[in-house]
Amino acid sequence: MSPAVSRGTWVKLGVAAVIVAGAVTAVLLATGGDDSPAPTPTPTFVTGPGLDSGGINLATLLTNARNHTFHAHYTVRGNPKLLGGTLELEWWNTPGHSRIDTTRTTGGGDVVKTASIIDGDTGIGCEKDGAAAWTCHPVEVTAPGDPSGMISTLKGQLSGRTVAEHAGKVTGISARCFHVGGGAGDPLDVCTNSDGVMLRNATADVAYQITSLDDNVPDSVFDPPATVSK
């Protein structure tokens, strides 16, 4: 059986993610039968020690993506030794609920899947190795809308560094892009859409990039694929 992705590997992947930047189209939130669009959520501005103006803008975008409804697919390219094979990622989010699934195919053809779910204050981690059944267990909620801890890891790389913003496009989607340099750590290139959904997140070793984006998020997607062990 192939090992599940370790937390240490997730830290490396989170820093390098395209995954971690995703993009969302403008979303109309449900308004109880009223056809008029719901008001845009008020952004929560993120500040912290060592963040320059670009870092504040990027951290604010990434944090506020959790207030929007989106469904995104990503491809992941990079060092096979770091990724453990080929890796794909799928992300669903609505306010208060979020899920990230990964599918990793090893060089030997083994397929390992994970599902990280946040349902309100409840965190659930699930794994499936090959033909084995899914198993699920409680996990700590790192932050709302951040099931795998990837966004928290990425924001943690911004302190004390120079973050320069420029306009761009990722997979045809207009983007706010940021180059993170200086200080400790490898340079990062991160892009989000106007809602803060990651479209691209890349280092020299690993790059996550969005391949599709929509607002199709059924309530059932936040149900774990197996009974959660106590």
Buried (B, 14 or more C-beta within 10 A) or exposed (E): EBEBBEEEBBBBBBBBBBBBBBBBBEBEBEEEEEEEEEEEEEEEEBEEEEBBEBBBBBBBBBBBBBBBBBBBBBBBBBEEEBBBBBBBBBBBBBEBBBBBBBBBBBEEEBBBBBBBBBBEEBBBBBBBBEEEEBBBBEBEBBBBBBBBBBBBBBBBBBBBBBBEBEEBEBBEBEBBBBBBEEEEBEEBBBBBBBBBBBBBBBBEBBBBBBEEBEBEBEEEBBEBBBEBEE
